[in-house]
């Protein structure tokens, strides 16, 4: 019966709740903007990775390397898009 209990998923759920509680502490403890944003970004990325691996079963298929490469590629494209947009906005603002 022990092998039928989804222990990894239950522990992942509890860890997600803990990460959510840590993110809520930013609001309740009225932290500074820099510290609060750092905590929120770190907990958001950890929780996104946790959800991807544990609940979307990204690491359980036979072609998990292709799945992870696709995820890294998507994150890289998102970072380039955000940084390129910021660069364009700042550069345009400085030369007006």
Secondary structure, DSSP 8 states (H G I E B T S, - for coil): -GGGS-HHHHHHHHHHHHHHHHHHHHHHTT--HHHHHHHHHHHHHHHHHHIIIIIS-TTSSTTHHHHHHHHHHHHHHHHHHHHHHHHHHHHHHHT-
